[in-house]
Amino acid sequence: MTTHAVSERQACRVIQLNRSLRVYRPKRVKDEVIQDAIRHLGEAHPTWGCGKMVQALRRAGHPWNHKRIGRIYHEMNFHRRSKVKIRRPRRKAEPLTPSFQPNECWSIDFMRDSLATGRAFRTFNVIDDFNREALGIFVETSLPSTKVTQLLEEIAWVRGYPKRLRLDNGTEFTAHHFQNWATENGICLDFTEPGSPYQNGYVERFNRTFREDILDANWFDTLQEAKTLASDWVIFYNEQRPHDALNGLTPIEFRTDSLLFNGSI
């Protein structure tokens, strides 16, 4: 147009260019603008996912494509991992029947708490259903199935193996290692139904007492302190604390009286 002094229409016709394309100015916003909007929403609503943010941006008048918002959202690592539902095998509901002799059935379960520093720890609780005796409370930061079987072996070395174990569907108990260990030692595993803690009522009631007396009543500075208090409390629970279900006897007294009555000692 400058060199040949022709109009815009003639120039576009010669070089075969659409006139609208020449005057077009892109309206696409930069990714940084969308990033700022997503970051602002993320700080204000940390639990929102991508879909909720797209809806909020639409309501704010931003016509950005939802796929573009999703791409930037993931590039900023704002996406949260979706919780995959763990499919538990269906369990046959077993009634909470009492035991009539020691080692007939043990109930086991986990509890969770934390130190003063915020570091979490777990407890592995084992009781004998016959006399509600606490066979052990093991305090560790990690309790995989291999550690669980090791702790049960330590108890069995003194008490012998139980005929049955009453337990929930935790990953430590459903692991192949744990189930193989139980099979090798002739132990039947009585799993409770998912979402039915009452089916393991003996240890659940024990857990409540332990939490009220120790976990909720103390401020643990170190893991060793928690271990010491739990160990001392097990002795007190077994030897001094009377139990309503045992006619006011302690677990040790009830076990001794039962063995005397049956002529075992």
Secondary structure as UniProt FT lines:
FT   TURN            2..4
FT   HELIX           8..15
FT   HELIX           19..23
FT   HELIX           31..44
FT   TURN            46..47
FT   HELIX           50..59
FT   TURN            60..61
FT   HELIX           66..75
FT   TURN            76..77
FT   TURN            102..103
FT   STRAND          105..114
FT   TURN            116..117
FT   STRAND          120..128
FT   TURN            129..132
FT   STRAND          133..140
FT   HELIX           145..159
FT   STRAND          164..167
FT   HELIX           171..174
FT   HELIX           176..184
FT   TURN            185..186
FT   STRAND          188..191
FT   TURN            194..195
FT   HELIX           197..200
FT   HELIX           201..210
FT   HELIX           211..215
FT   TURN            216..217
FT   HELIX           223..239
FT   HELIX           244..246
FT   TURN            247..248
FT   HELIX           251..261
FT   TURN            262..263
//
